[in-house]
Amino acid sequence: MPPIRLVGSSTADDILTVGLERPWHGDMYHLALSVGWGRFLVAGIGLYMLANAIFAVFYLLQDGSIANARPGSFADAFFFSIQTMATIGYGQMAPGSLYANLIVTVETAFGLILLAVMTGLVFARFSRPTARVLFSRVAVIGPYNGMPTLSFRLANQRRNQILQAEVTATLLRDELTDEGTPIRRFYDLPLARYRTPVFALSFTVMHQIDRESPLYGLTAESLAAMHAELIVTASGIDETIADHVHARTSYLPDEIHWNHRFADVMGWTREGRRVIDYSLFHETVAISGDG
């Protein structure tokens, strides 16, 4: 069985939900905020064109409803609808009957509502606080101060600071109860340093694998057999927007490198300035058997 990721960009593809009714129209606001920009723009433009096409059909239901339009011309009715909904009013075509004026009234009101909704959604998408946190592609397990230690690192990709940043790490794995019932259990991993008052550059998060650790006595093979996953979350206050931001990632068993350590990314220039080489951020170094 291929590894299944609970947290990450491929979650929707890895997990199939059955028997849960989730009609798309029941949570339109969340859907509009969560889809990508491409799909959002295509949906918005498509809705706008569809609405104008529908109103064009209504105009064509009565002959002569649009003055100076070609009789039965869908194109003229469609472009008149666009001019009406956008409140352009070039003056060449105009409502030619009471029926047309009623349709124009309804369409104008609909256009104002559509404009307000789309403006609000675009603003909400732009103003939504997001974090640009870079997580290492892999986690490592290796000796640190004589103890096996799980490590991963993260960095702030923006040129600002995240205040009161906190990191959590949770191990998920399959287990059997005493009655033989399979369950998915969560274990919070104690971290050597899980909080920093200012997160501006990068730091490495470590969990010591002692006898109290959920990882004690496990191997890469046993983690894979348990369908284990290490979930990491980071949160804090972005000083620029003064709002709470968060980010998350996860590591599957094949993304945890045993007997490795991270390559050093810190250094100094000849002028005495500190340097962080992010080209080495994801690099690991194998540890020899003698340590």
C-alpha positions in Angstrom: 0.0 0.0 0.0 1.5 3.4 -0.9 2.0 5.9 1.9 -1.0 8.1 2.6 -0.5 11.7 3.7 -3.1 13.3 6.0 -1.6 16.8 5.8 -0.3 18.3 2.6 -1.2 19.4 -0.9 -2.1 15.9 -2.0 -4.5 15.1 0.9 -7.6 15.4 -1.3 -6.1 12.8 -3.7 -4.9 10.4 -1.0 -8.1 10.2 1.1 -11.4 9.1 -0.4 -14.4 10.0 1.7 -17.6 7.9 1.3 -21.0 8.6 2.7 -20.4 12.3 3.6 -22.8 14.7 1.9 -20.9 17.8 1.0 -23.0 19.8 -1.6 -20.8 22.4 -3.3 -23.6 25.0 -3.1 -23.8 24.6 0.7 -20.4 26.3 1.4 -19.9 28.7 -1.5 -18.0 31.3 0.5 -15.4 28.8 1.6 -15.2 27.3 -1.8 -14.6 30.7 -3.4 -11.8 31.4 -1.0 -10.1 28.0 -1.2 -9.9 27.4 -5.0 -6.9 28.6 -6.9 -6.8 32.0 -8.6 -7.2 30.4 -12.1 -10.3 28.5 -11.2 -11.7 31.5 -9.3 -11.3 33.9 -12.3 -12.6 31.3 -14.8 -15.7 30.8 -12.6 -16.2 34.5 -12.1 -16.0 35.3 -15.8 -18.1 32.3 -16.7 -20.8 33.4 -14.3 -20.7 36.9 -15.7 -21.0 35.7 -19.3 -23.8 33.2 -18.4 -25.8 35.9 -16.6 -25.6 38.2 -19.7 -26.6 35.3 -22.0 -29.7 34.6 -19.9 -30.7 38.2 -19.8 -30.2 38.4 -23.6 -32.6 35.5 -24.0 -35.2 37.5 -22.0 -34.8 40.5 -24.2 -35.4 38.4 -27.3 -38.7 37.1 -25.9 -40.3 40.3 -27.1 -39.7 41.7 -30.6 -38.6 45.3 -30.6 -37.7 45.3 -26.9 -34.3 46.8 -27.7 -34.4 50.0 -29.8 -31.8 50.2 -32.7 -31.0 46.4 -32.4 -31.3 44.0 -35.3 -34.5 42.0 -35.0 -33.8 38.6 -33.4 -30.1 39.2 -33.1 -28.7 37.4 -30.1 -25.4 39.2 -30.4 -27.1 42.6 -30.1 -29.1 41.5 -27.1 -26.1 40.0 -25.5 -23.9 43.1 -25.9 -26.9 45.3 -24.8 -27.1 43.1 -21.7 -23.4 43.6 -21.0 -23.7 47.4 -21.4 -26.7 47.4 -19.0 -25.1 45.2 -16.3 -21.9 47.2 -16.5 -23.9 50.5 -16.5 -22.0 51.7 -19.6 -24.8 53.1 -21.7 -23.3 54.0 -25.0 -26.6 55.4 -26.2 -26.9 53.4 -29.5 -29.2 50.7 -28.1 -31.9 51.4 -25.4 -34.9 49.7 -23.9 -37.8 49.9 -26.4 -40.8 48.9 -24.3 -42.1 48.6 -20.7 -41.1 44.9 -20.7 -37.5 45.8 -21.6 -37.4 48.5 -18.9 -38.5 45.9 -16.3 -35.8 43.5 -17.5 -33.2 46.3 -17.3 -34.3 47.1 -13.8 -33.8 43.5 -12.7 -30.5 43.2 -14.5 -29.1 46.4 -13.1 -29.9 45.2 -9.5 -28.4 41.8 -10.2 -25.3 43.5 -11.7 -24.8 45.6 -8.6 -25.1 42.6 -6.3 -22.7 40.6 -8.5 -20.2 43.4 -8.5 -20.4 43.7 -4.7 -20.0 40.0 -4.1 -17.1 39.6 -6.5 -15.4 42.7 -5.1 -15.8 41.3 -1.6 -14.4 37.9 -2.6 -11.4 39.4 -4.3 -10.7 41.6 -1.3 -11.1 38.6 1.1 -8.7 36.5 -1.0 -6.1 39.3 -1.1 -6.4 40.3 2.6 -6.4 36.7 4.0 -3.3 36.4 6.2 -0.8 33.8 5.0 2.6 32.7 6.2 5.6 32.1 3.9 7.3 29.4 6.0 9.8 27.1 4.4 10.0 23.7 5.9 12.8 21.3 5.2 11.8 18.6 2.7 12.9 15.9 5.1 13.3 15.3 8.8 16.4 13.6 10.2 17.2 11.3 13.1 20.7 11.3 14.4 22.7 11.6 17.7 22.7 15.0 19.4 24.5 15.3 22.7 24.7 11.6 22.9 20.9 11.0 22.4 19.0 10.0 19.2 17.1 13.1 18.2 14.5 13.9 15.6 15.1 17.2 13.8 13.5 19.3 11.2 14.0 23.0 10.4 12.0 25.9 9.1 12.7 29.4 7.8 10.7 32.6 7.4 10.7 33.4 3.6 9.6 37.0 4.1 11.8 39.9 5.1 9.9 40.5 8.2 9.4 38.9 11.6 6.8 36.5 13.0 6.3 37.3 16.7 5.6 34.7 19.4 6.1 31.9 16.9 5.3 28.4 18.1 5.9 25.0 16.5 4.1 21.7 17.3 4.9 18.2 16.2 2.5 15.3 16.3 3.1 11.7 15.4 0.2 9.7 13.8 0.4 6.0 13.6 -1.9 2.9 13.3 -2.3 0.8 16.4 -4.5 -2.0 17.7 -6.4 -1.7 21.0 -6.4 -4.6 23.5 -9.6 -5.8 21.8 -8.0 -5.9 18.4 -9.7 -2.8 17.1 -7.6 -0.7 14.6 -7.3 2.9 15.6 -5.3 6.0 14.4 -3.6 7.4 17.4 -2.0 10.9 17.8 1.1 11.5 19.9 2.3 15.0 20.7 6.1 15.1 20.6 7.8 17.2 23.3 10.2 19.6 21.6 13.5 21.0 23.0 12.5 24.5 21.8 9.1 25.0 20.4 8.7 28.7 20.9 10.7 31.7 19.8 9.8 35.4 20.5 11.0 36.5 17.1 11.1 34.2 14.0 13.0 36.2 11.4 15.5 33.7 9.9 15.5 30.0 10.5 15.8 27.5 13.4 16.0 23.8 13.9 13.4 22.0 16.0 14.4 18.9 17.9 12.7 16.1 19.7 14.9 13.9 21.9 14.0 10.2 21.5 14.2 8.9 25.1 12.3 6.1 26.8 9.2 8.4 27.1 9.2 9.3 23.4 6.6 7.7 21.1 9.5 7.1 18.6 11.5 5.1 21.1 12.5 1.7 19.8 11.0 2.3 16.3 12.8 2.0 13.0 12.1 3.2 9.5 10.5 -0.1 8.7 8.2 -0.1 11.7 7.1 3.4 11.0 6.2 2.5 7.5 4.3 -0.6 8.7 2.3 1.7 11.1 1.6 4.1 8.2 3.1 6.8 10.4 3.1 10.5 9.6 4.8 13.4 11.4 2.6 16.5 11.3 4.3 19.8 11.9 2.5 23.1 12.4 3.9 26.6 12.9 2.0 29.7 14.0 2.6 33.2 15.1 1.8 36.9 14.6 3.0 38.6 11.4 4.3 42.0 12.5 3.5 43.6 9.1 -0.2 42.9 9.2 -0.5 42.3 13.0 -2.6 39.2 12.4 -2.2 35.5 13.2 -0.6 33.3 10.5 0.0 29.6 10.3 1.7 27.0 8.1 1.9 23.2 8.2 3.6 20.3 6.6 4.1 16.6 7.2 6.7 13.9 6.9 6.1 10.3 5.8 8.4 7.5 6.9 10.4 7.7 3.6 10.9 11.4 4.3 12.7 10.8 7.6 16.4 10.2 7.1 17.9 8.0 9.7 21.5 8.5 10.8 21.7 11.9 9.2 22.1 15.5 10.2 21.3 18.7 8.4 24.1 20.6 6.6 25.2 23.8 8.2 23.6 26.9 6.6 25.1 29.5 8.9 28.3 31.3 8.2 30.1 34.7 8.2 31.5 37.0 5.6 34.9 38.5 5.8 33.3 41.8 6.9 31.7 40.0 9.9 28.2 39.8 8.6 26.2 36.6 9.3 25.2 34.6 6.2 22.5 32.0 5.8 22.9 29.8 2.7 19.4 28.6 1.9 20.8 26.5 -1.0 21.8 24.1 1.7 18.6 24.3 3.7 17.3 20.9 2.6 20.7 19.2 2.4 21.5 16.4 4.9 24.8 14.7 5.8 25.1 11.0 6.6 26.6 10.2 10.0 29.2 7.5 10.2 28.7 4.6 12.5 31.3 5.8 15.0 29.4 9.1 15.3 
